[in-house]
């Protein structure tokens, strides 16, 4: 139960629902206990009639009175039980809502390294399946636990008032029941944890294959991955069956023990009636009803125990993530005004997961309104500079300074809000094209959306679709071509109107003519903005105020377009190579 203690704050938050549910449970149990009493009383009346103590009319009148009261109290008990469910089960839905939001909010603040270490399917399983298991604990498990405790307490008190000795005989099987529950619960907890792990594996595998289905089909690997899925599903099924086998033992064992209790009541009650310890046969009937009133509470102990064990296993998996502190922290809660002057001082960075040294001793300055272009071979560290600038990672060495302040001391929200970035891998949501562009500015007008699309040279393409800006994109923007996705991403960054624009090789999928149009538009838009362009093309870099060339994480060339051509190094070599390729085309 240690892991489930995390949920205590929610019980405090929803204490009104919780306490009202307990009150309804107590009240419903009290009204339920009228039935055995009235039936015992009815048996006594019949016995008195046979003993010539009451007339037939009196017996008839008393029996009708008892029947009416049984119906009334049963109806009241049913209404109270309904209200009990309305309070406690509704409380569990509130907790489920809050917990899902808490998990999602924590996912949002976790850093990039976290998402490298964990698979999407596993994260989805924890926020869906695991939270659902926890809800079963907060709702049904807690409700039936309270119901069982109150039922036992109230019923045993009533039974003791009637016959303490017969009560003792009746509860003799309960210690056996407690031992069995303890043993089975431990086994359920262990098997439930294993099953949830396999469920995450199935979710992760499915999500990965569905995301990469085009590659799977292109390489004609459907049969292979189908067989892999079958093997994984079979393993998951085996773990599920192992769990179900243990869970299935609870019901029969509980019913058997209740049956034994009934037999005990009949035998010992009968013997006590014969020797005169019990004055009325109605007492035996009353006890049998009491025992049967305990049938569901006792039978539910196994089910509730199973729910608790599964919930604890799931909450443990949730807690593992909730207890992870984000590596990237907002050290300054106060608002920060970003102008856009950027300076790198001897910056070095090594990726934790691969131990690859991406950057070494990088130093450069970009003034507000200037454009910096970064070129270099694949893996030279170009994208790493942008990742460090947006604080997706924190530097290992040196300093990054914006407007005279160290990057880590700037309000993280304001920093990222002042940056418009177009990543190398353009990600679009399964929404309309308009909403994907408005993602950069949620309150943007339709005119602003169209203007941004025109500046990104994608407006004409959008107008060619049947629903134009209302066209719904497939997952990850699969409806669009690579070049169209890049240009929609550019429009999304432009509409934000940030102080800093970062373009990470975002024109690689467009032709040179379209690239030239976009660059000309960006030149006008970014006149008073700081812009950094990462590219493999000289055409994207030549108009920049400053150009740096990276190789193995170090700056090997730096200067303007003409200065670098005169140096006759990597930049000049790349320029003449691309120029000759363009002439050949």
N, C-alpha and C positions, 0 to 999 in steps of 0.2 A: 504493500500500500504506500510505500515511500514515494514512488513516482507520482501517484495520484494526489499527493498533498499539494502539488502545484495548483490544483483546481479549487482549493479552499477559498481563494480570493473571490471566485465566482459565486460560491455559496453565500459568502458575506454580501456580495453585491446584490444578489437576488434573494435576500433573507426573507422578504415579505412573502414571496411565492413559496419558499421553503417552509417557513413556519406555518403558513396557512394550510399547506399540504399536510403537514403533520397533524394539525388540529382537525382537519377533515378526516384523516385516517383514524384518529382516536374516536371521533364521533361516530363514524360508520361502524367501527368494531363494537362499540357499546350498543348501538341499535341492532346489530346482527345477533347479539347474545340474548335478545328477548325471545327469539324463536325456540331455542332449547328449553328455556325456562317455562315458556307457555306450553310446550309439548309435554314436559314433565308434569306440569300442573294438570293438563288434560288427562294424562294417564291416572293421576291421583283421583280425579273426579270420577272416572270410570270405575276405579277400584272401590271408591266410596259408594257408588251406585250398587255394585254387586254386594257390598257389605250392608246394604239397606240403610245407609246413612243419608243418602240423597234421593230425591224423587226424580222421575224421568224428565219432568219439565225443567227442573233445576239443572240437571245435567245438560239438557239440550241448550238451555239459555247460556250456561257457562261455556260450552264448546263453541257456540256461535260467537260469543264475546272474544274468546281466545283466537279463533280463526281471523276475525276482523283485525285484531291487534297484530297478529303475525303478518298479515298483508300490509298493514300500515307501516310497521317497523321495517319490514323488508324493503318496501318502496323508499322509505326515508334513507335506509342504509345504502340502497342503490344510487340514489341521487347524490348522497355525500361521497360515495366512491367515484362517481362521475366527476364531481368537483375536485376530488383529490387528484385525479388524472389531469384535469384541466390546469391545475396549478403546478404540479411537479413535472409533468411531461412538457408543458409550455416552457417552464424554466430551463429544461434541458435544450430546447431549441434556441433559446436566447444564448445559452452558454456555447452551443455549437457555432452560432453566428459570431460571437465575440472571439472565440478561439481561432476560427478560420481567418478572421481579420487580423488577429494578433500574429498568426503564423505568416500570413501574406505580407504584413507590414515588416516583419523581421527579415523575410526573404529579400525585400526591396533594399534594405540597408546593408545587407551582406556584400562583401567585396567580390571582385572578379575571380580571385583565387578559389573562393568557395564554389563557384559555379563550374570551375574547371575540375574540381575534385568530385563533384556530385552530378549524377545523371538526372535529366529532367523528369523521367518517368518516376524515379524514386521520390523526388520533391513533390510531384503531383499526388503520389500515393499517400504521402504523409498528411497533406492538407485535405485529402478527400476521405480515403478509407480509414486512416488512423483517427482522424477527428470524428468520423461517424462511430467508430468503436468507443471512443471516449464519451460521446453523447449517450450511448447505451448505458454507460455507467452512471452518468449524471441524472438520467431520466429513469428508465425502467429499473435498473439495479438499485438505485437509492430508494425509489418508491416502494419496491417490493421488500427491500431490507427493512424499511420503516414499518411497512405493513406486517411483516413477519414478526418483528420484535414486539409491536403493540399487540398483535393477535395472541402471541404466546403469553405475554404478560397478563393481559386481561382475562384470557380463557383459563390460564392456570390458576389465577386468583379465584375465579368463579368456581372452578373444579374443586379447589381446596376448601372452599366454603361449604360445598355439598358433601365431599368425602375425601379427606386428606390421604387416607390409605389407598383408595382406588386411584387417586391422582398419581401417587407414587408408582403403582403398578403400570399405569398408562404411559408414564414418561421414561420407563426403563430402557426402551430401545434408542432413546435420543443420544446418549454418549457414543453408541456405535455409529449413529448417523454422523455425529461431529467428526469422528476419526476418519470415516470414509471420505467426507467432504474435504478434510485437510489434505489427505493423500492425493485425491483426484485433482484438487485445485492446483497443487504444485506441478503436476504433470501437464495440466491444461496450459498453465503459464509458459512452460518451456516449449510446448508444441505450438502454441499460438505465436510466440516470438519467431520461431522458424518459419511458420506459414506466412506471416506478414513480410518477412524478408524475401521469400520466394514470390509473393504477390508484387512486390516492388520490382523484382527482376523481370517479371512478365510485362509490367507496365513500361519499364524502361526500354526493353527490347522492342515492344510494339511501337512505342512512340518514335524510336530511332528509325525503324524500318519504314513507317508511314511517312516520316519526314524525308527520307531518302528513297522513296519508292521509284522515282524516275531513274535513279542510278541502278537500282535493283533490276528494273525492267530492261534497261539499256544493256546490262551485262547478262541478261537472261538467267538470273539467279533465284527466280521465284521458288523453284522446287527446293533448292538448298535451304533457303530461309524459312520455307514452310515446314520442312523437316526439323530445323532448329527450334522453331516455335512449338512444334508438337512435342519435342523432347522436353523443352522447358515447361510446357503446360502439363505434361505427364508428371514431372517432378513436383510441380506445384499441387497437382491433384493428389499425389501420394501424401504430401504433407498435410493437405486438407483432410484427407480420409483418416490419417493418423489422429488428427485433432478430433474429428467427428466421432471416431470410435470411443475415445475417452468420454466425450460429452454425452454420448448416447447411453452410457452406464447410469447416469444420474437419475433419469426418469423412472426406470424400472426399480432401482434400489429404493427410491423414495416411496413409491407406491407400495412396494413389498413391506417396508417398515411400518407404513400407516396401516396396512392390512393386519400386520402382527399386533399392532396396538389395539385394533378393533377386537381381535380374537382375545387379547388379554382382558379387555373391558368385559366382554361377554362371559368369559370363564370366571374371572375373579369376582366380577359384579354379581354373577349368578350365585356363586358360592357364598358371597356376603349377604345376599338376599335370603338364601336358605337358612343361614345361621342367625339372621335377624339384625346384622350390622347395618343393612340398608332396609328402610321401611317400605319403599315403594319400587315397583318394577320400572316406574317412570324415570327413576334416577339412572338406571342403566341406559335407557333410551336417550336421556339427556347427555350422558357421557359419550355415547356413540356419536351424537350430533356434534359435541365439542371436538372429539377426535377428528371427525370428518371436516369440521371447520378449519382444522389445522392441516388438512391434506394438501391444499394448494400452497399455503405458506411454507410447509416443510418441503414439498416437491419443488417449490421455486428456489429453495436454498441452493440446490445444485445449479440451476440455470443462472441465478444471480451470481453465484461464485464463478461460473464460467465467464459471464459478462465482465466481472471485475478483473479476472486474470487477463482476459483479452485486452481490456481497457488499459491495464497497467503496462502490458507489453507495448501497446500503441502509444501511450503517453510517454513512455521511456524513449521511444523513437522521436517523438515530437520534442521532448526536452533536450535531446542531443543537439538539435538544431537551435532551439531557443536559447540554449546556454552558450552558443558560439558567439563570441564578441566580434563585431566587424573590425577588420584591420584598418579600414579607412574611416576615421572618425572626424566629426565636425568639432574642431577645437574652439571655434569662435561662434557662439550663438547670436552675436550682435550683427546687424546688417552690414554688408560690405559693398562699397560702390566700386564697380569695375570700369576702368577707362580703356585698358587694352594694351599697355606697354608690357612686353614680356622679355625676361632675361633668364638665360640658363647659365649657371656658373659651375663649371667643372662637374657636371651631372654624370653620375654613373648608375646603372641599374642592372641587376641580375635577377632573372625569373626564379622564384622559389621552387616551382614544381619541376623545372627542367635543369636548373642550375646553369642556364645559358646566360652569358654576359652580353646583354643586348646593347648597352651603351657604355662608353668609357670616356670620361673627361670631355664632355660636350659643353661648349660655351658659345653663345651667340645672343644677340639682342635684336628685338623687333620693336620699333617705336609705334605708337598709336597711329593708325592709318596706313602703315606700311604693309607690304606683302612679302612674305618669305616663302620661297620654294625649296623643297627638300627632295633631292634625287639620290638614287643609289640602287644597287642590286637587291634582289630579293633576300630578305634576312639581314639587311644592313642596319636595321634599327629605326627606320623611318616612322612606322606606325607606333613604335614604342614611345617616341617623343610626344605624339598626340595623346596617348594613353596616360602618360605622366602629367601632361598639362591639364587634363580633365580629372585627374586624381582617381582614375580607375585603379592605379597602383601608386604607391608612395616610393620616392627615390631612396636608394641606398647610400648615395654619396652626393655631395655638392648641394647646390641650392637652386630652386626655381623661384623667381621673383616676379610678381605682377604688380605694377604701379607702386613699386618700392616696398611691397610687403611680401614676406615669405609665403609661398603658396599654402602651406599647412595651417597658416594663421588667418586665412581668409575664410569667411562663411562659405561652407561647402555648397549649400543650396544656391546662394547668390553667384558663386563661381560658375556652376554648371548652367544656371539660368542665363548667364551672360555669354554663353558659348553656343554657337550653332555648329553642329558637327555632322558631316556626311561620311559614314564609315565605309570601309572598303567593301564589306558585305552588306549591301543595302537591304534592310529588314523593313518590310511593310506588313501591316496588320490586315486581318480578314475583315475589312470594312470598306466603305466607299472610298474612291480616290480623293474626294473632297475632304473627308474626315482624316485620311492619312496625311494630307498636306496640312490640315488644321491641327494636327498633332503638335506642330511647332508653336501654334498659337490658337488655343481653343476658342477664343472669342473673336476670331478673324471673320471679317465679312466675306461675302461671295466675291466681291470685287478684289479684295486682297488675295484671295485664293487664285483667281484668274491671273492677276498680275504676277504672282509668284510663279505660276505654271508657265507663263509667257517668258519670264526671265530665265527659267530653266529649260526653255525650248521644248516643252512637252504638251503645250496647250493644244496644238493642232492634232496630235495623236489622240488626246483625250476626247476632243470633239468628234473624232471618227468612230468612237464607240457608240453603241445604241443608246445607252443611258448616260453617256458623257461623264460628267463629274460624279454622278450617282452610281456609276458602275461599281459593283461589289467585287473586290479582289479575292482570289483564292488564298489559301494559307501561304504565308510568307510572300505574298504578292505574285503567286505563280501565274496569274492571268497575264501579266505583263512580260515583255522581253527584258533582257538584262539591261539594255540601254535605257528603256522606259523606266524601269525601277530606279536606276541611278538618278535620272532626271527628276522623278517624283520626290526622291530623297533630298535632292538639291533644293527643290521648291519648298520642302518642309523646313529646311534650315534657313532659307532666305526669309520666309514669312515671319520667322521668329524675331527678326531685326535685332540680332545680338551685337555686342561690342566686338566679339572675336568670332571669326569664321574659320573652321578647320575642314579641309577637304582631303580625304585619305584615298588617293588614287580613284576618285569617283567618276572619272571620265574615260575609264579604260574600255567600256563597252559601247562608246559612241564613236561615230565616224569623225574624221578631222574637221569637216565642214561644220557639223553641229557643235563640235568642241569649240571651234573658233567663235561661233555665235554666243555660246554660254559664257566663255571667258570674257568676251567684250561686255556682255551684260553684267557679269560679276565685277568687272573693272569699275563700272559706274556705280554699282550698288555698294561696293566695299571701299569707296573713296575715303570715308572717315572711319573705317573699321580696320582692325588688325586681322590680317588674313594669312593663314599658313596652308600651302598647297603641297601635298605629297603626291609625287607622280613618277612615272617611268618615261614620260614624254617630254621632250624639250619644248614642244609647242605650248604645254601647260605652264612651263616655268620661265620662259624667256622674257616675259614682261614684268616679272617680279622685281621688287626693289633690291632684294638680296637673294642669293641662291647658295645653298650649301650642299655639298656632295658627301654622302656617307659611305664608308666601307668598313665592315666588321665592327660597327658601333662607334666609329671614330670619324671626325670630320677630316677629309683629305683635300677638299677644295672649298673655297669660299669667295664670293664676290658677285658682281653683276654679270649679266649675260655676256657682254663684250669683254669684260675682264677675264672671264673663264675661258672664252674662246681663245684669247691671246695666250693663256697659260698652256694651251695645247695638251691638256691632261685628259682625264676620264670624260669630263663634260664635253670638251671639243670633239673627242672621238665619238661620243654618243650622238652629238649634233650632226656630224657629217654622215654618220651611218644612217640615221633616221631621215636625213635630207635625201640621201641617195635612194633609200627605199621608197620615199614619197614620189621621187621623179620616175622610178621604175613603174610605180602603180599608175 
